[in-house]
């Protein structure tokens, strides 16, 4: 199964490109898993994962987008082929009548393949950062979230207190809500993006998800800050955010177990933020009548 964290942003990019190009799209098909042989495309086909093949002797109509997985063109594609990521192979005697645009990923085009126009564009998929780049990114993220934590704790510490109480007192409930919200949120963003007209809403959904995760990081920093020997709440929160991000970074480096624990922490934080309505009110579980 394709990794939604990588596929969703690229899917949105592909749909934005379709919309910007003025294409009259009535149906979009996304392949995300398994091995598939394509002999006909209704409108637009997007390869997000798995393996897809246009066999020799077959003729399909583009555009064809490759955002993940592996695509092999051995037949004929009447239209454009756009590669954002993944692996694309154009075999001997294969034909792409229009333009082949490559933004990233791995591409192999046989010498005797026919391509209307071949265009290499700047890579839209970031490569693995160097240790120095990773350290700089972590530092920038820590400073940015620490500043946000300092401002919130200085002006409205009750917001962080509400989220923190939900994390500590109702961790299981918060984790369950975080898991349900994350899984359904990803599905909704994908489905909205596939409608093309709802792409702006899907982008807002992604932005909201980023804000919620950042807010959860600040709340964890607030909890850690209360245990530091710092009297000022705002300064303690800022320091706690830095400590929390360093701990999460170290936790993620533990093979297998570290990734699972890191995910659990993130889900609990997301659930706590949502349960408290972004910290605006404390979470109080419903009490069933006797």
N, C-alpha and C positions, 0 to 999 in steps of 0.2 A: 504494500500500500504506500502511495506517495506521502511524503511528509507534508501535512497541511501548512506548517509554519513556513515552508519554502514555496509551496505551490500557490497558496492564496494570493500573496502579493504579486507574483508573476501572472496569475490568472487575471487579476485586476488590471495589470499593465497591458496584457493582451487585449482585454475587452475595451480599455481606453483607446488603444491603437485602432481597433475596429471602429469604434464610435467616431474618432477623430478623422478616420479615412472616409467617412461618409458612406460606409457600406450599408446596404439595405439588408439587414440580417433578420431572418425570421426564425431560425433554429440554430442553436449552438450545441454541439455534442462534445463532451469532455471524457477522454479515456484516462483513467487514473490507476488501473491495475490490470494484471494478467497479460496474456499474449493474445493479440488480435490481428486478423488479416482483414484489410479494408478493400472492398471492391466498389463502394459507392459512398458518397458524402452528400447528405441532404443540403447542407448550407455551409457551415463552418465547423471544422474539426480541430480540437485542441488536445494535444498529447500532454498529459500531466504526470503520467507514471506508467509503469509496465512496459510492454514491448508492442509496437504497432508496425505493421508492414503493408506497403502497397505493392502487391506482387507483380512480377514481370507479366506483361501482356494486358494488365488492367489499366483502366483510365478513370481517374477521379477528378472532381472539380474542387479547386481550392477556394478560399485560402486554407492553408494548413499551418497551425501554430504548434511549435514544440517548446514546452516550458519545463519539461522534466521527462524522466524515463528515457526510452530509446525508440527512435523512429527510423525505419529503413524504407527508402523509396527505390523500388526496382522497376516500377512501371512508369506511368505518365501522370503528372499532376498539371491540370489546366488551371493555372492561377499562380498566386504567390505562395511561397513557403517562408515563414518567419521563425527563426530559432532564437529563443531567449535563454535557454539553458538545456540541460540534458545532452543526449548524443544523437546526432543526425548522420545517416549514411546514405549517400546517393550512389547507387551501384552502376556498373557498366551498362551502357545503352538505356539508362533511365532518362526521363525527360521532365524538366520543369519549364513550362512555357513562359512564365513571367519571371518575377524577381525572387532570388533567394537572399534573404537578409539574415545575417548572423550577428547577434548582439552578445552572445556568450555560449558557453558549453563546448562540446567537442564535435567537430564537423569533419567528415571525409567525403570528398567528391571525386569519383573516378574520372580518369583522364578522358574517356570517351563518352561520358555523360553529357547531356545537352541541358544547359541552363540559360534561360533568356538573359538574365543579368545577375551577376554575383556582387553583393555589397557586404563589406565588413564594417560594422559600426562599433562604437565604444561599448565595452562590456557593461551590461546592466546588472550582472550578478557578481557581488563582491567575492573575491577570493579569500582564502584563510589568511587572517592578519598575522603579521610577524609578532614576536613577543613584545617588541617595543610598541607597535601599533595597538596591541591588545591592552598593554599597560596604560597607554595614553587614553584609550577609550574608557577603560575602567575608572581612571582618575577623573576624567571629564564627567562621567555619569555620576560618580560619587559626589563630586563637588556640586553638580546641578541639583541632585536630590537632597543633599545636605542643606543647600540654600533654601530649597522649597520647604524642607522640614523646619528649618529655623524660622521662616516667615509664618508658617501655619502655627507652630508652637508658640510663637510670640503673640499672634493676634487671636487665634481661636484654638487653644489647646484642647478644648472639649471635643473637637472633631477627632483628633488623634486618640483621645482617651476612649471615646465610644468604639472606635475600630479596634483599639488595643484590647478592650474588655471583651469584645466578641471573639478575638483570637484566643485569649487566655481562658475564658470561661466557657466558650462554646466552640472549641476547635473542631470537633467532629461535625457539628452542624455547618460550620463555616466551610470546611473542606468539601462536604457533600454539595453545598450550594455552589461553591467554586467550580467543582467538577461538572455539574449540570449546566451551569451558565457558560462555561468555556466550550463544552462540546456542542451545545445548541447554538451558541454564538457563532462558532466557526461554520456550522452548517448554514445558518441564516445568511452570513456574509457571502458564502459561495453562491447560494441560490439567488440572492439579490444581484450579485455581480453577473450571473448568467442571464439575467433579464435585460442587461445592457442599460436600459433606461434608469435602473436603480443603482447604477455604479456610484453616483455621489453619496447615496445613503450607505452603501457598503464601505466606502472610504471613511465616512463618519463613524461607522461601527468599528473599524480598525483603530481609528484615533481614540475612540472612547475606551477600547480595550487597553491601549497603551497607557492612557491616563489612569485607569483602574490599577494596573500592575504597578505603576510608579507610586501611586497613592499607598498601595499595600506595602511597598518597600519602606516608605517613610513611616508608616505605622509600626512596622517591625523595629525600625530605628528608634522610634519613640519608646517602645517597650525596653529595648536594650539601654537606651539613654537613662531611663529611670533607675537602672542598676549601676550606673557609673558614678564615681565620686565627683559629680558636677552639680552644683546647686541650681544654676540657671536652667530652666526647663528647655528653652530654645537652644542653648549651647549644647545641652545634654542630648537633645534630639538630633542635632546636626552631627555630633560625634557618634551617636548610636547608629545613624544611617551609614556612615563610613565603615564602622565595625561590622554591621550587618552585611553590607555588600562584599566585604573581604571574606567573611565567613562563608557566604554563599558561593563565592568564587572558589574557595578552597574545597567546599563540599562537592562542587561539580566536578572536581578533578579526581574524586574517588571513583574507580571503575564500577559500573553497574549500579551499586547501591547509591552512590552519590547523586546520580541523575534522578533516581526515583525519589529520594528524599528532597532534592531541590524542587522537583515538580510538586510534591506534597505541600511544601512550604508556600509555593506560589499559589496553589489552589486555595489553601486556607486563607491567605491574605486577600485573594479576590473575593471569596465568599464573605469574609468579614466586612469588606468595603461595601458590598452590595446589601448585606443584611442590615447595615446601619444607614443605608441611603447616603453613602459617601460621608459617613460620620455625623450626619445631621441629627440623628436621634439614636439612643442606645437600643440595642437589640434585647427584646423581652420575649422569650418563648411563650407560646400560647399555653394556657393552663386549662386542661380538660375538666369539666365539672364532675364532681363525684357522683 
